[in-house]
Amino acid sequence: MTALRRIGTSLAAPALAVVVALVITTLVILAIGQNPMTALQVLLDFGDTPAQQTQAIVVILNRAVPLFLAGLAVSVAFRMGLFNIGVEGQYRMATVVAAGVGAAVVLPAPLHILLIMVVAMAVGAIWAGIVAVLKVTRGVSEVISSIMLNFIALGTASWLLTGPLRGSEEGAAIITTTDIPESGRFPALNGLFDAIGLAQPRGQLFGFLIVAVVVGIVISVLLKRTRFGFDLRATGLSPSAATASGIDARAMVVKTMLISGAVAGLIGLPDLLGRTYHFGTEFTAGLGFLGIAVALLGRNSPLGIAFAALLFAFLDRAAVPLQFADIPASVVTIIQGTIVLSVVIANEIARQVSRRRAEHGTGQASAPAPDDGATGTGPAGTRIDARQEAGA
């Protein structure tokens, strides 16, 4: 029963947030003189033919992969009590440098891809490490420093793209790096559709989906099944208590930000290695900020973040079809924005309910137990129940 209650509490806040967001969006659509049912039909319309339906699935999964990685990067810092707003700059810097290195070398396929991934993770970790060093040595808030580093990263990436790493010709409308050779491109997963008897889509399903799943599993095990993960969560709950128990809180800040930045460095690679094969002025932006929303909706759990990423990707896919139905594409942004606002409020409500439930259990534990003739049985049993209640 305790496990069911814990699961229910975890799911209540995201579910409430989605419901509230849908209600608010319905009112907005009515206010602009459109039919909410039309918008719902567009959201649920995956096409008429099997090929169109599988293509819609590919679009959603391809969009969800970088969102999932962004949510993971943010959630690692969240678990430590850190707010890594700099994910946007970290993945942009990592992607442009990885694109330049990937285009400059020629290696066997597995090694080439691995090199690009290692370079991206290293650059992301270094950029996030600057935030950590400033915090532990000078007490600079990670919020302020990461925001400032976002601007520095965008400017530096622009300079690299138009200068040392430029691959497009002078006067080109779109400036890009040199294309990565075939050996550095991640194979697509379209063979899966034949294996499960589905029609082949027009586009390619990112093979980086496998990497994202592996990273999610590794992060989950690291945070929940290792001593490092326990130290990280303990430091996030109370740095002073963690220090008193022998944990180096300053070192944990640095390690956590390095891991968060390394994961952030992977965000741009699904597109880079699976679709564009270069970094350019039209490369996907804003994924770092969306990662904050995805992490909040997923309650910092890798599994929850995966579902949140799929939901945001599902909404993003509908932006263009909504315009064909004379409904502004900004409706998608409204839904996403209200989900973020609602999940923050719902999480606070859930936290208050859990705290009151724990206080109620503690109050019962402190109450005198009837004398049942078994010395210590009543109070001890009550205290155990109170701990279980608080743990729920």
C-alpha positions, -999 to +999 in steps of 0.1 A: +000+000+000+029+023+008+044+017-026+011+024-044+007+056-023+042+067-033+035+061-070+002+079-068+018+109-052+045+110-078+020+108-107-005+132-092+015+164-098+023+158-135-012+146-142-027+176-126-004+199-145-014+184-178-051+186-170-048+223-159-027+231-190-054+215-213-082+235-196-063+268-199-055+261-235-091+253-243-101+286-229-074+304-250-086+286-282-122+296-274-111+332-268-095+334-303-127+321-319-116+286-328-129+252-319-109+233-293-121+200-307-105+209-340-072+215-322-076+181-304-082+163-337-051+179-352-030+168-322-043+132-325-041+130-363-011+109-373-020+106-410-042+085-432-016+060-445+007+036-426+037+055-440+024+088-427+017+073-393+052+058-389+066+092-401+047+109-373+062+085-348+097+091-362+092+129-358+081+125-322+109+102-313+136+123-330+124+154-312+121+135-279+157+123-279+175+157-274+147+168-250+153+137-229+190+143-228+184+180-219+160+170-191+186+145-177+213+172-177+191+195-158+178+168-134+213+158-123+220+193-111+185+195-096+192+165-074+221+183-060+201+214-053+218+233-082+200+251-110+220+246-142+204+271-165+236+270-186+226+238-204+217+259-235+252+273-238+269+240-228+253+220-256+258+247-282+295+250-275+298+212-273+281+207-307+300+233-327+334+220-314+324+184-319+312+193-355+346+209-362+366+180-348+344+154-365+349+171-399+386+175-394+395+138-388+390+105-406+387+074-385+370+040-387+332+045-381+330+034-344+361+053-334+350+084-353+316+085-337+331+078-303+356+106-307+328+131-316+309+120-285+339+123-262+347+157-275+311+169-270+309+156-235+343+170-226+334+205-239+301+204-221+317+193-189+344+220-191+318+247-197+297+236-168+328+232-147+334+269-149+301+274-131+311+249-104+345+265-098+330+299-095+305+287-070+329+267-047+358+292-048+340+326-050+305+318-039+290+329-072+254+317-077+252+291-104+221+307-117+239+340-124+271+325-137+254+299-160+231+326-175+261+348-182+280+319-197+251+312-220+257+345-237+294+339-238+288+304-253+265+318-280+290+345-290+319+321-290+300+295-310+291+322-335+327+333-338+339+297-343+312+291-369+320+322-390+358+319-384+380+289-377+354+262-383+335+277-412+329+253-440+304+271-462+314+294-490+316+332-487+283+348-493+263+317-485+229+324-469+233+297-443+267+294-426+278+259-416+308+239-406+322+213-430+301+182-433+312+152-411+323+123-433+303+091-435+324+074-409+312+099-383+275+096-390+253+076-367+233+048-385+195+052-385+172+027-369+147+024-397+153-014-399+132-016-367+101-008-386+106-038-410+113-060-380+080-051-363+060-051-395+054-013-399+056+008-430+089+026-437+087+063-429+101+090-452+126+102-426+153+085-406+149+074-370+179+087-351+202+059-341+212+081-312+180+069-295+200+039-283+227+062-267+200+082-250+184+051-235+219+039-223+226+074-208+192+073-190+199+039-175+234+049-164+222+081-148+194+063-130+218+037-116+244+063-107+219+084-087+199+056-070+222+026-067+257+040-059+274+057-030+281+087-052+244+091-059+236+089-022+262+115-014+248+137-041+213+135-029+223+140+007+243+171-001+214+185-020+191+180+010+215+195+035+251+205+027+259+212+063+246+178+074+265+161+046+297+179+055+292+168+091+289+132+080+322+134+061+310+143+026+330+169+008+302+192-003+324+215-024+338+185-044+303+172-049+292+205-065+321+202-090+315+166-098+277+171-102+282+200-126+308+181-146+283+152-150+255+176-158+276+194-184+288+161-199+252+150-205+244+184-219+272+180-244+252+151-260+221+171-266+230+184-301+245+151-314+212+134-325+207+161-351+244+165-358+252+128-364+217+117-376+204+145-399+224+177-406+260+163-403+271+199-396+265+228-372+250+259-388+231+291-382+198+271-384+208+245-359+181+237-333+182+262-305+163+264-271+167+227-261+185+236-229+156+258-217+130+232-227+151+207-207+142+226-175+105+221-182+110+185-191+129+178-159+102+195-138+074+176-154+093+143-151+100+151-114+138+145-120+132+108-126+148+094-158+116+074-165+094+105-158+117+126-180+113+102-208+075+105-207+078+143-204+101+144-234+076+124-255+048+147-244+067+178-254+077+162-287+042+151-294+030+188-289+059+202-310+049+179-339+015+195-341+027+230-345+027+230-383-006+210-387-023+235-364-014+263-387-031+245-416-062+243-394-061+281-389-051+277-353-019+296-343+011+274-337+017+294-305-011+272-290+017+246-285+038+271-267+009+280-245+003+244-236+040+238-228+042+270-208+011+263-187+023+227-181+055+242-166+036+267-145+011+240-134+037+214-125+055+239-103+023+246-084+012+210-084+046+199-070+043+224-042+008+212-034+020+175-034+050+185-011+026+203+013+003+172+014+032+149+020+046+171+048+013+173+065+008+136+063+043+131+078+036+156+106+003+138+113+021+105+115+048+120+138+020+134+160+006+100+164+040+086+172+045+111+201+011+103+216+012+081+247+003+045+238-021+025+259-006+000+284-011-033+267+010-052+291+039-057+266+066-033+278+077-010+250+056-027+223+030+001+219+053+031+215+079+013+195+053+000+171+038+035+168+072+050+160+078+025+133+045+033+117+053+070+119+086+064+100+068+044+074+042+071+070+069+097+066+087+076+041+056+073+021 
